[in-house]
Amino acid sequence: MGFKRKGSRVEVGRAGRLQRGPLSAPCKVLDVSETGVKIESRLFVKIGDALQLLIELDHGKTLSCSLQVVHVRSPKVGAKITSISPEDKERLAHILDDHVQSSFSRR
């Protein structure tokens, strides 16, 4: 099995909402990278499905992006980010940067 991941993943454990067409369900965002996410949800999805993800951040902010499912091992789903606004991309970069900073400060 090849190593496909480009960026490192950061565990976040954030609440979110997953949407596939008219269907919507709560989810837990387990980890994120610049290019993808791992989610836990009861929403039925299959490889190739297009989804919308809304992640709840601190101070009432949210991060929204479009995903494509690349791996399913129910209830966990791996998906690549297919579309994200510049503002949300910046928020995602802050999440990743904050994690790097805190992991170095713990040493």
Biopython code that builds the backbone (N, CA, C, O; Angstrom):
import numpy as np
from Bio.PDB.StructureBuilder import StructureBuilder

atoms = [
    (1, "MET", "N", (0.838, -1.175, 0.000)),
    (1, "MET", "CA", (0.000, 0.000, 0.000)),
    (1, "MET", "C", (0.884, 1.239, 0.000)),
    (1, "MET", "O", (1.761, 1.386, 0.852)),
    (2, "GLY", "N", (0.648, 2.130, -0.961)),
    (2, "GLY", "CA", (1.471, 3.325, -1.094)),
    (2, "GLY", "C", (1.059, 4.423, -0.144)),
    (2, "GLY", "O", (-0.077, 4.462, 0.328)),
    (3, "PHE", "N", (1.983, 5.306, 0.130)),
    (3, "PHE", "CA", (1.700, 6.453, 0.989)),
    (3, "PHE", "C", (1.270, 7.589, 0.088)),
    (3, "PHE", "O", (2.091, 8.126, -0.655)),
    (4, "LYS", "N", (-0.018, 7.976, 0.135)),
    (4, "LYS", "CA", (-0.566, 8.956, -0.794)),
    (4, "LYS", "C", (-0.673, 10.360, -0.234)),
    (4, "LYS", "O", (-0.756, 11.325, -0.994)),
    (5, "ARG", "N", (-0.673, 10.488, 1.068)),
    (5, "ARG", "CA", (-0.962, 11.760, 1.714)),
    (5, "ARG", "C", (0.160, 12.771, 1.466)),
    (5, "ARG", "O", (1.339, 12.455, 1.629)),
    (6, "LYS", "N", (-0.223, 14.001, 1.066)),
    (6, "LYS", "CA", (0.775, 15.040, 0.806)),
    (6, "LYS", "C", (1.117, 15.824, 2.065)),
    (6, "LYS", "O", (2.290, 16.024, 2.380)),
    (7, "GLY", "N", (0.075, 16.275, 2.795)),
    (7, "GLY", "CA", (0.294, 17.090, 3.985)),
    (7, "GLY", "C", (0.063, 16.287, 5.242)),
    (7, "GLY", "O", (-0.575, 15.235, 5.213)),
    (8, "SER", "N", (0.584, 16.787, 6.344)),
    (8, "SER", "CA", (0.353, 16.089, 7.605)),
    (8, "SER", "C", (-1.041, 16.405, 8.119)),
    (8, "SER", "O", (-1.558, 17.504, 7.916)),
    (9, "ARG", "N", (-1.638, 15.437, 8.782)),
    (9, "ARG", "CA", (-2.979, 15.609, 9.333)),
    (9, "ARG", "C", (-2.893, 16.066, 10.779)),
    (9, "ARG", "O", (-1.982, 15.689, 11.517)),
    (10, "VAL", "N", (-3.860, 16.885, 11.166)),
    (10, "VAL", "CA", (-3.928, 17.438, 12.506)),
    (10, "VAL", "C", (-5.235, 16.983, 13.144)),
    (10, "VAL", "O", (-6.311, 17.191, 12.584)),
    (11, "GLU", "N", (-5.138, 16.362, 14.314)),
    (11, "GLU", "CA", (-6.352, 15.949, 15.023)),
    (11, "GLU", "C", (-7.061, 17.186, 15.547)),
    (11, "GLU", "O", (-6.450, 18.040, 16.189)),
    (12, "VAL", "N", (-8.373, 17.277, 15.265)),
    (12, "VAL", "CA", (-9.115, 18.453, 15.708)),
    (12, "VAL", "C", (-10.311, 18.120, 16.594)),
    (12, "VAL", "O", (-10.619, 18.887, 17.507)),
    (13, "GLY", "N", (-10.985, 17.018, 16.358)),
    (13, "GLY", "CA", (-12.128, 16.638, 17.182)),
    (13, "GLY", "C", (-13.202, 17.702, 17.270)),
    (13, "GLY", "O", (-13.725, 17.968, 18.352)),
    (14, "ARG", "N", (-13.534, 18.308, 16.153)),
    (14, "ARG", "CA", (-14.521, 19.402, 16.121)),
    (14, "ARG", "C", (-15.888, 18.901, 15.649)),
    (14, "ARG", "O", (-15.982, 17.964, 14.856)),
    (15, "ALA", "N", (-16.930, 19.537, 16.147)),
    (15, "ALA", "CA", (-18.287, 19.242, 15.677)),
    (15, "ALA", "C", (-18.470, 19.854, 14.300)),
    (15, "ALA", "O", (-17.872, 20.879, 13.972)),
    (16, "GLY", "N", (-19.302, 19.213, 13.507)),
    (16, "GLY", "CA", (-19.565, 19.733, 12.178)),
    (16, "GLY", "C", (-20.890, 19.241, 11.646)),
    (16, "GLY", "O", (-21.646, 18.557, 12.335)),
    (17, "ARG", "N", (-21.155, 19.603, 10.405)),
    (17, "ARG", "CA", (-22.378, 19.175, 9.737)),
    (17, "ARG", "C", (-21.999, 18.762, 8.322)),
    (17, "ARG", "O", (-21.317, 19.491, 7.602)),
    (18, "LEU", "N", (-22.462, 17.570, 7.943)),
    (18, "LEU", "CA", (-22.167, 17.013, 6.632)),
    (18, "LEU", "C", (-23.449, 17.026, 5.813)),
    (18, "LEU", "O", (-24.519, 16.693, 6.322)),
    (19, "GLN", "N", (-23.343, 17.410, 4.548)),
    (19, "GLN", "CA", (-24.528, 17.468, 3.704)),
    (19, "GLN", "C", (-24.247, 16.793, 2.370)),
    (19, "GLN", "O", (-23.211, 17.017, 1.743)),
    (20, "ARG", "N", (-25.208, 15.952, 1.947)),
    (20, "ARG", "CA", (-25.167, 15.319, 0.622)),
    (20, "ARG", "C", (-26.508, 15.595, -0.020)),
    (20, "ARG", "O", (-27.511, 14.976, 0.336)),
    (21, "GLY", "N", (-26.534, 16.527, -0.972)),
    (21, "GLY", "CA", (-27.802, 16.922, -1.582)),
    (21, "GLY", "C", (-28.731, 17.465, -0.504)),
    (21, "GLY", "O", (-28.337, 18.342, 0.265)),
    (22, "PRO", "N", (-29.980, 16.947, -0.437)),
    (22, "PRO", "CA", (-30.922, 17.436, 0.570)),
    (22, "PRO", "C", (-30.709, 16.805, 1.955)),
    (22, "PRO", "O", (-31.300, 17.250, 2.939)),
    (23, "LEU", "N", (-29.871, 15.776, 2.024)),
    (23, "LEU", "CA", (-29.642, 15.091, 3.301)),
    (23, "LEU", "C", (-28.547, 15.777, 4.096)),
    (23, "LEU", "O", (-27.531, 16.199, 3.546)),
    (24, "SER", "N", (-28.770, 15.883, 5.406)),
    (24, "SER", "CA", (-27.812, 16.539, 6.278)),
    (24, "SER", "C", (-27.734, 15.776, 7.590)),
    (24, "SER", "O", (-28.742, 15.263, 8.075)),
    (25, "ALA", "N", (-26.531, 15.701, 8.168)),
    (25, "ALA", "CA", (-26.353, 14.982, 9.431)),
    (25, "ALA", "C", (-25.200, 15.599, 10.204)),
    (25, "ALA", "O", (-24.254, 16.114, 9.608)),
    (26, "PRO", "N", (-25.275, 15.549, 11.549)),
    (26, "PRO", "CA", (-24.142, 16.014, 12.339)),
    (26, "PRO", "C", (-22.956, 15.071, 12.122)),
    (26, "PRO", "O", (-23.131, 13.902, 11.779)),
    (27, "CYS", "N", (-21.762, 15.595, 12.325)),
    (27, "CYS", "CA", (-20.571, 14.766, 12.196)),
    (27, "CYS", "C", (-19.516, 15.257, 13.178)),
    (27, "CYS", "O", (-19.649, 16.322, 13.781)),
    (28, "LYS", "N", (-18.479, 14.465, 13.322)),
    (28, "LYS", "CA", (-17.322, 14.880, 14.112)),
    (28, "LYS", "C", (-16.134, 14.873, 13.162)),
    (28, "LYS", "O", (-15.843, 13.857, 12.531)),
    (29, "VAL", "N", (-15.458, 15.994, 13.063)),
    (29, "VAL", "CA", (-14.272, 16.093, 12.218)),
    (29, "VAL", "C", (-13.106, 15.596, 13.058)),
    (29, "VAL", "O", (-12.705, 16.241, 14.027)),
    (30, "LEU", "N", (-12.564, 14.442, 12.679)),
    (30, "LEU", "CA", (-11.503, 13.816, 13.463)),
    (30, "LEU", "C", (-10.156, 14.458, 13.198)),
    (30, "LEU", "O", (-9.417, 14.775, 14.130)),
    (31, "ASP", "N", (-9.833, 14.651, 11.915)),
    (31, "ASP", "CA", (-8.580, 15.330, 11.588)),
    (31, "ASP", "C", (-8.688, 16.026, 10.241)),
    (31, "ASP", "O", (-9.558, 15.719, 9.426)),
    (32, "VAL", "N", (-7.774, 16.977, 10.028)),
    (32, "VAL", "CA", (-7.747, 17.746, 8.786)),
    (32, "VAL", "C", (-6.317, 17.892, 8.299)),
    (32, "VAL", "O", (-5.364, 17.807, 9.073)),
    (33, "SER", "N", (-6.191, 18.115, 6.994)),
    (33, "SER", "CA", (-4.915, 18.517, 6.394)),
    (33, "SER", "C", (-5.263, 19.607, 5.393)),
    (33, "SER", "O", (-6.423, 20.003, 5.278)),
    (34, "GLU", "N", (-4.271, 20.088, 4.676)),
    (34, "GLU", "CA", (-4.550, 21.131, 3.676)),
    (34, "GLU", "C", (-5.429, 20.598, 2.556)),
    (34, "GLU", "O", (-6.121, 21.366, 1.887)),
    (35, "THR", "N", (-5.404, 19.282, 2.348)),
    (35, "THR", "CA", (-6.100, 18.714, 1.189)),
    (35, "THR", "C", (-7.239, 17.763, 1.517)),
    (35, "THR", "O", (-7.954, 17.329, 0.613)),
    (36, "GLY", "N", (-7.425, 17.426, 2.802)),
    (36, "GLY", "CA", (-8.476, 16.464, 3.101)),
    (36, "GLY", "C", (-8.877, 16.421, 4.561)),
    (36, "GLY", "O", (-8.306, 17.110, 5.407)),
    (37, "VAL", "N", (-9.884, 15.587, 4.836)),
    (37, "VAL", "CA", (-10.413, 15.438, 6.191)),
    (37, "VAL", "C", (-10.765, 13.984, 6.471)),
    (37, "VAL", "O", (-11.003, 13.191, 5.560)),
    (38, "LYS", "N", (-10.792, 13.659, 7.764)),
    (38, "LYS", "CA", (-11.360, 12.383, 8.202)),
    (38, "LYS", "C", (-12.510, 12.737, 9.132)),
    (38, "LYS", "O", (-12.356, 13.512, 10.075)),
    (39, "ILE", "N", (-13.675, 12.146, 8.841)),
    (39, "ILE", "CA", (-14.912, 12.495, 9.527)),
    (39, "ILE", "C", (-15.566, 11.230, 10.061)),
    (39, "ILE", "O", (-15.407, 10.142, 9.508)),
    (40, "GLU", "N", (-16.302, 11.402, 11.144)),
    (40, "GLU", "CA", (-17.133, 10.325, 11.659)),
    (40, "GLU", "C", (-18.579, 10.805, 11.579)),
    (40, "GLU", "O", (-18.924, 11.846, 12.139)),
    (41, "SER", "N", (-19.435, 10.034, 10.870)),
    (41, "SER", "CA", (-20.820, 10.451, 10.684)),
    (41, "SER", "C", (-21.708, 9.250, 10.401)),
    (41, "SER", "O", (-21.251, 8.216, 9.914)),
    (42, "ARG", "N", (-22.979, 9.411, 10.717)),
    (42, "ARG", "CA", (-23.960, 8.365, 10.422)),
    (42, "ARG", "C", (-24.595, 8.554, 9.039)),
    (42, "ARG", "O", (-25.407, 7.732, 8.613)),
    (43, "LEU", "N", (-24.232, 9.622, 8.346)),
    (43, "LEU", "CA", (-24.751, 9.858, 6.998)),
    (43, "LEU", "C", (-24.182, 8.795, 6.067)),
    (43, "LEU", "O", (-22.968, 8.594, 6.021)),
    (44, "PHE", "N", (-25.052, 8.113, 5.323)),
    (44, "PHE", "CA", (-24.583, 7.074, 4.404)),
    (44, "PHE", "C", (-23.915, 7.729, 3.197)),
    (44, "PHE", "O", (-24.532, 8.529, 2.493)),
    (45, "VAL", "N", (-22.663, 7.385, 2.968)),
    (45, "VAL", "CA", (-21.943, 7.902, 1.805)),
    (45, "VAL", "C", (-21.179, 6.762, 1.150)),
    (45, "VAL", "O", (-20.907, 5.733, 1.769)),
    (46, "LYS", "N", (-20.842, 6.969, -0.113)),
    (46, "LYS", "CA", (-20.008, 5.994, -0.817)),
    (46, "LYS", "C", (-18.880, 6.722, -1.540)),
    (46, "LYS", "O", (-18.940, 7.936, -1.739)),
    (47, "ILE", "N", (-17.868, 5.985, -1.924)),
    (47, "ILE", "CA", (-16.715, 6.580, -2.609)),
    (47, "ILE", "C", (-17.187, 7.315, -3.864)),
    (47, "ILE", "O", (-17.969, 6.793, -4.658)),
    (48, "GLY", "N", (-16.690, 8.535, -4.017)),
    (48, "GLY", "CA", (-17.056, 9.362, -5.160)),
    (48, "GLY", "C", (-18.139, 10.379, -4.861)),
    (48, "GLY", "O", (-18.322, 11.322, -5.631)),
    (49, "ASP", "N", (-18.874, 10.211, -3.743)),
    (49, "ASP", "CA", (-19.932, 11.163, -3.389)),
    (49, "ASP", "C", (-19.365, 12.563, -3.164)),
    (49, "ASP", "O", (-18.277, 12.727, -2.610)),
    (50, "ALA", "N", (-20.121, 13.562, -3.603)),
    (50, "ALA", "CA", (-19.777, 14.959, -3.336)),
    (50, "ALA", "C", (-20.535, 15.401, -2.093)),
    (50, "ALA", "O", (-21.740, 15.176, -1.984)),
    (51, "LEU", "N", (-19.828, 16.031, -1.154)),
    (51, "LEU", "CA", (-20.411, 16.456, 0.117)),
    (51, "LEU", "C", (-20.071, 17.908, 0.394)),
    (51, "LEU", "O", (-19.125, 18.460, -0.169)),
    (52, "GLN", "N", (-20.856, 18.517, 1.269)),
    (52, "GLN", "CA", (-20.543, 19.831, 1.821)),
    (52, "GLN", "C", (-20.249, 19.618, 3.301)),
    (52, "GLN", "O", (-20.964, 18.881, 3.978)),
    (53, "LEU", "N", (-19.208, 20.256, 3.799)),
    (53, "LEU", "CA", (-18.846, 20.141, 5.207)),
    (53, "LEU", "C", (-18.810, 21.520, 5.838)),
    (53, "LEU", "O", (-18.249, 22.462, 5.278)),
    (54, "LEU", "N", (-19.414, 21.623, 7.008)),
    (54, "LEU", "CA", (-19.359, 22.845, 7.808)),
    (54, "LEU", "C", (-18.731, 22.465, 9.143)),
    (54, "LEU", "O", (-19.270, 21.624, 9.863)),
    (55, "ILE", "N", (-17.606, 23.073, 9.479)),
    (55, "ILE", "CA", (-16.909, 22.789, 10.740)),
    (55, "ILE", "C", (-17.114, 23.968, 11.676)),
    (55, "ILE", "O", (-16.926, 25.121, 11.287)),
    (56, "GLU", "N", (-17.501, 23.673, 12.915)),
    (56, "GLU", "CA", (-17.675, 24.722, 13.915)),
    (56, "GLU", "C", (-16.327, 25.026, 14.558)),
    (56, "GLU", "O", (-15.663, 24.134, 15.087)),
    (57, "LEU", "N", (-15.932, 26.301, 14.506)),
    (57, "LEU", "CA", (-14.663, 26.742, 15.073)),
    (57, "LEU", "C", (-14.931, 27.560, 16.340)),
    (57, "LEU", "O", (-16.081, 27.756, 16.732)),
    (58, "ASP", "N", (-13.867, 28.028, 16.963)),
    (58, "ASP", "CA", (-14.004, 28.858, 18.158)),
    (58, "ASP", "C", (-14.626, 30.213, 17.818)),
    (58, "ASP", "O", (-14.576, 30.662, 16.673)),
    (59, "HIS", "N", (-15.206, 30.849, 18.821)),
    (59, "HIS", "CA", (-15.757, 32.206, 18.720)),
    (59, "HIS", "C", (-16.887, 32.300, 17.693)),
    (59, "HIS", "O", (-17.065, 33.340, 17.058)),
    (60, "GLY", "N", (-17.650, 31.216, 17.530)),
    (60, "GLY", "CA", (-18.807, 31.233, 16.644)),
    (60, "GLY", "C", (-18.485, 31.222, 15.164)),
    (60, "GLY", "O", (-19.386, 31.384, 14.341)),
    (61, "LYS", "N", (-17.224, 31.037, 14.803)),
    (61, "LYS", "CA", (-16.840, 31.010, 13.391)),
    (61, "LYS", "C", (-17.043, 29.608, 12.822)),
    (61, "LYS", "O", (-17.097, 28.621, 13.556)),
    (62, "THR", "N", (-17.153, 29.547, 11.510)),
    (62, "THR", "CA", (-17.281, 28.256, 10.830)),
    (62, "THR", "C", (-16.324, 28.202, 9.648)),
    (62, "THR", "O", (-15.824, 29.221, 9.173)),
    (63, "LEU", "N", (-16.090, 26.987, 9.194)),
    (63, "LEU", "CA", (-15.283, 26.752, 8.008)),
    (63, "LEU", "C", (-16.115, 25.840, 7.125)),
    (63, "LEU", "O", (-16.621, 24.819, 7.591)),
    (64, "SER", "N", (-16.262, 26.191, 5.876)),
    (64, "SER", "CA", (-17.091, 25.429, 4.954)),
    (64, "SER", "C", (-16.265, 25.018, 3.737)),
    (64, "SER", "O", (-15.450, 25.796, 3.241)),
    (65, "CYS", "N", (-16.480, 23.782, 3.257)),
    (65, "CYS", "CA", (-15.776, 23.338, 2.061)),
    (65, "CYS", "C", (-16.545, 22.217, 1.376)),
    (65, "CYS", "O", (-17.415, 21.580, 1.971)),
    (66, "SER", "N", (-16.206, 21.994, 0.125)),
    (66, "SER", "CA", (-16.778, 20.876, -0.641)),
    (66, "SER", "C", (-15.787, 19.733, -0.603)),
    (66, "SER", "O", (-14.574, 19.935, -0.645)),
    (67, "LEU", "N", (-16.336, 18.513, -0.523)),
    (67, "LEU", "CA", (-15.500, 17.320, -0.406)),
    (67, "LEU", "C", (-15.884, 16.278, -1.448)),
    (67, "LEU", "O", (-16.985, 16.292, -1.998)),
    (68, "GLN", "N", (-14.937, 15.372, -1.700)),
    (68, "GLN", "CA", (-15.248, 14.164, -2.464)),
    (68, "GLN", "C", (-14.765, 12.980, -1.644)),
    (68, "GLN", "O", (-13.605, 12.929, -1.235)),
    (69, "VAL", "N", (-15.661, 12.024, -1.405)),
    (69, "VAL", "CA", (-15.348, 10.859, -0.588)),
    (69, "VAL", "C", (-14.341, 9.968, -1.320)),
    (69, "VAL", "O", (-14.547, 9.596, -2.474)),
    (70, "VAL", "N", (-13.237, 9.632, -0.620)),
    (70, "VAL", "CA", (-12.220, 8.762, -1.212)),
    (70, "VAL", "C", (-12.043, 7.446, -0.441)),
    (70, "VAL", "O", (-11.420, 6.509, -0.941)),
    (71, "HIS", "N", (-12.597, 7.382, 0.782)),
    (71, "HIS", "CA", (-12.445, 6.177, 1.604)),
    (71, "HIS", "C", (-13.617, 6.088, 2.577)),
    (71, "HIS", "O", (-14.003, 7.081, 3.194)),
    (72, "VAL", "N", (-14.174, 4.893, 2.705)),
    (72, "VAL", "CA", (-15.272, 4.701, 3.660)),
    (72, "VAL", "C", (-15.010, 3.448, 4.474)),
    (72, "VAL", "O", (-14.831, 2.360, 3.926)),
    (73, "ARG", "N", (-14.991, 3.613, 5.779)),
    (73, "ARG", "CA", (-14.999, 2.502, 6.719)),
    (73, "ARG", "C", (-15.942, 2.934, 7.823)),
    (73, "ARG", "O", (-15.528, 3.430, 8.871)),
    (74, "SER", "N", (-17.231, 2.729, 7.558)),
    (74, "SER", "CA", (-18.298, 3.258, 8.403)),
    (74, "SER", "C", (-18.042, 3.004, 9.888)),
    (74, "SER", "O", (-17.689, 1.888, 10.271)),
    (75, "PRO", "N", (-18.217, 4.034, 10.732)),
    (75, "PRO", "CA", (-18.801, 5.361, 10.464)),
    (75, "PRO", "C", (-17.770, 6.405, 10.037)),
    (75, "PRO", "O", (-18.094, 7.590, 9.966)),
    (76, "LYS", "N", (-16.522, 5.982, 9.748)),
    (76, "LYS", "CA", (-15.482, 6.954, 9.380)),
    (76, "LYS", "C", (-15.404, 7.107, 7.858)),
    (76, "LYS", "O", (-15.567, 6.152, 7.099)),
    (77, "VAL", "N", (-15.148, 8.348, 7.452)),
    (77, "VAL", "CA", (-15.088, 8.698, 6.039)),
    (77, "VAL", "C", (-13.849, 9.550, 5.796)),
    (77, "VAL", "O", (-13.595, 10.501, 6.535)),
    (78, "GLY", "N", (-13.085, 9.218, 4.777)),
    (78, "GLY", "CA", (-11.970, 10.053, 4.347)),
    (78, "GLY", "C", (-12.376, 10.772, 3.074)),
    (78, "GLY", "O", (-12.951, 10.166, 2.170)),
    (79, "ALA", "N", (-12.079, 12.064, 2.999)),
    (79, "ALA", "CA", (-12.490, 12.834, 1.825)),
    (79, "ALA", "C", (-11.448, 13.884, 1.487)),
    (79, "ALA", "O", (-10.771, 14.424, 2.363)),
    (80, "LYS", "N", (-11.334, 14.163, 0.176)),
    (80, "LYS", "CA", (-10.430, 15.239, -0.233)),
    (80, "LYS", "C", (-11.234, 16.514, -0.419)),
    (80, "LYS", "O", (-12.396, 16.490, -0.827)),
    (81, "ILE", "N", (-10.589, 17.615, -0.112)),
    (81, "ILE", "CA", (-11.227, 18.924, -0.273)),
    (81, "ILE", "C", (-11.170, 19.280, -1.755)),
    (81, "ILE", "O", (-10.092, 19.344, -2.346)),
    (82, "THR", "N", (-12.345, 19.511, -2.351)),
    (82, "THR", "CA", (-12.391, 19.836, -3.778)),
    (82, "THR", "C", (-12.614, 21.319, -4.024)),
    (82, "THR", "O", (-12.285, 21.828, -5.095)),
    (83, "SER", "N", (-13.177, 22.025, -3.028)),
    (83, "SER", "CA", (-13.430, 23.456, -3.188)),
    (83, "SER", "C", (-13.480, 24.106, -1.812)),
    (83, "SER", "O", (-14.140, 23.616, -0.895)),
    (84, "ILE", "N", (-12.764, 25.222, -1.691)),
    (84, "ILE", "CA", (-12.762, 25.957, -0.424)),
    (84, "ILE", "C", (-12.494, 27.424, -0.736)),
    (84, "ILE", "O", (-11.638, 27.737, -1.563)),
    (85, "SER", "N", (-13.219, 28.322, -0.080)),
    (85, "SER", "CA", (-13.046, 29.757, -0.342)),
    (85, "SER", "C", (-11.690, 30.219, 0.194)),
    (85, "SER", "O", (-11.126, 29.571, 1.076)),
    (86, "PRO", "N", (-11.160, 31.328, -0.325)),
    (86, "PRO", "CA", (-9.883, 31.846, 0.195)),
    (86, "PRO", "C", (-9.932, 32.128, 1.700)),
    (86, "PRO", "O", (-8.953, 31.890, 2.407)),
    (87, "GLU", "N", (-11.078, 32.638, 2.193)),
    (87, "GLU", "CA", (-11.204, 32.932, 3.623)),
    (87, "GLU", "C", (-11.142, 31.645, 4.447)),
    (87, "GLU", "O", (-10.463, 31.588, 5.472)),
    (88, "ASP", "N", (-11.861, 30.611, 3.987)),
    (88, "ASP", "CA", (-11.867, 29.352, 4.718)),
    (88, "ASP", "C", (-10.522, 28.631, 4.603)),
    (88, "ASP", "O", (-10.107, 27.929, 5.525)),
    (89, "LYS", "N", (-9.853, 28.808, 3.477)),
    (89, "LYS", "CA", (-8.515, 28.221, 3.315)),
    (89, "LYS", "C", (-7.557, 28.846, 4.329)),
    (89, "LYS", "O", (-6.697, 28.165, 4.886)),
    (90, "GLU", "N", (-7.716, 30.144, 4.560)),
    (90, "GLU", "CA", (-6.895, 30.843, 5.553)),
    (90, "GLU", "C", (-7.209, 30.338, 6.969)),
    (90, "GLU", "O", (-6.302, 30.139, 7.776)),
    (91, "ARG", "N", (-8.504, 30.132, 7.263)),
    (91, "ARG", "CA", (-8.891, 29.583, 8.572)),
    (91, "ARG", "C", (-8.284, 28.195, 8.773)),
    (91, "ARG", "O", (-7.806, 27.870, 9.861)),
    (92, "LEU", "N", (-8.307, 27.377, 7.715)),
    (92, "LEU", "CA", (-7.729, 26.036, 7.781)),
    (92, "LEU", "C", (-6.224, 26.115, 8.031)),
    (92, "LEU", "O", (-5.682, 25.345, 8.824)),
    (93, "ALA", "N", (-5.559, 27.037, 7.360)),
    (93, "ALA", "CA", (-4.112, 27.221, 7.563)),
    (93, "ALA", "C", (-3.828, 27.604, 9.009)),
    (93, "ALA", "O", (-2.838, 27.150, 9.582)),
    (94, "HIS", "N", (-4.690, 28.444, 9.615)),
    (94, "HIS", "CA", (-4.512, 28.828, 11.021)),
    (94, "HIS", "C", (-4.651, 27.620, 11.942)),
    (94, "HIS", "O", (-3.889, 27.476, 12.898)),
    (95, "ILE", "N", (-5.622, 26.751, 11.658)),
    (95, "ILE", "CA", (-5.799, 25.534, 12.464)),
    (95, "ILE", "C", (-4.524, 24.694, 12.413)),
    (95, "ILE", "O", (-4.044, 24.217, 13.441)),
    (96, "LEU", "N", (-3.987, 24.518, 11.215)),
    (96, "LEU", "CA", (-2.775, 23.709, 11.048)),
    (96, "LEU", "C", (-1.575, 24.380, 11.719)),
    (96, "LEU", "O", (-0.783, 23.712, 12.383)),
    (97, "ASP", "N", (-1.439, 25.695, 11.548)),
    (97, "ASP", "CA", (-0.325, 26.434, 12.163)),
    (97, "ASP", "C", (-0.401, 26.393, 13.685)),
    (97, "ASP", "O", (0.609, 26.186, 14.357)),
    (98, "ASP", "N", (-1.613, 26.593, 14.231)),
    (98, "ASP", "CA", (-1.785, 26.558, 15.685)),
    (98, "ASP", "C", (-1.372, 25.212, 16.251)),
    (98, "ASP", "O", (-0.762, 25.139, 17.317)),
    (99, "HIS", "N", (-1.707, 24.143, 15.532)),
    (99, "HIS", "CA", (-1.346, 22.806, 16.006)),
    (99, "HIS", "C", (0.176, 22.618, 16.004)),
    (99, "HIS", "O", (0.744, 22.060, 16.943)),
    (100, "VAL", "N", (0.820, 23.088, 14.942)),
    (100, "VAL", "CA", (2.287, 22.982, 14.859)),
    (100, "VAL", "C", (2.925, 23.754, 16.008)),
    (100, "VAL", "O", (3.843, 23.258, 16.661)),
    (101, "GLN", "N", (2.433, 24.975, 16.255)),
    (101, "GLN", "CA", (2.966, 25.796, 17.348)),
    (101, "GLN", "C", (2.799, 25.110, 18.699)),
    (101, "GLN", "O", (3.742, 25.049, 19.488)),
    (102, "SER", "N", (1.581, 24.586, 18.969)),
    (102, "SER", "CA", (1.343, 23.973, 20.275)),
    (102, "SER", "C", (2.108, 22.670, 20.425)),
    (102, "SER", "O", (2.507, 22.331, 21.539)),
    (103, "SER", "N", (2.330, 21.922, 19.342)),
    (103, "SER", "CA", (3.077, 20.674, 19.479)),
    (103, "SER", "C", (4.561, 20.963, 19.763)),
    (103, "SER", "O", (5.218, 20.189, 20.459)),
    (104, "PHE", "N", (5.081, 22.061, 19.231)),
    (104, "PHE", "CA", (6.479, 22.408, 19.525)),
    (104, "PHE", "C", (6.624, 22.955, 20.936)),
    (104, "PHE", "O", (7.640, 22.725, 21.591)),
    (105, "SER", "N", (5.609, 23.680, 21.409)),
    (105, "SER", "CA", (5.712, 24.267, 22.745)),
    (105, "SER", "C", (5.563, 23.223, 23.849)),
    (105, "SER", "O", (5.931, 23.477, 24.996)),
    (106, "ARG", "N", (5.022, 22.044, 23.510)),
    (106, "ARG", "CA", (4.861, 20.990, 24.508)),
    (106, "ARG", "C", (6.161, 20.250, 24.788)),
    (106, "ARG", "O", (6.263, 19.532, 25.782)),
    (107, "ARG", "N", (7.141, 20.414, 23.935)),
    (107, "ARG", "CA", (8.385, 19.645, 24.060)),
    (107, "ARG", "C", (9.315, 20.214, 25.081)),
    (107, "ARG", "O", (10.401, 19.675, 25.296)),
]
sb = StructureBuilder()
sb.init_structure("model")
sb.init_model(0)
sb.init_chain("A")
sb.init_seg("    ")
for serial, (resi, resn, name, xyz) in enumerate(atoms, 1):
    if name == "N":
        sb.init_residue(resn, " ", resi, " ")
    sb.init_atom(name, np.array(xyz, "f"), 0.0, 1.0, " ", f" {name:<3s}", serial, name[0])
structure = sb.get_structure()
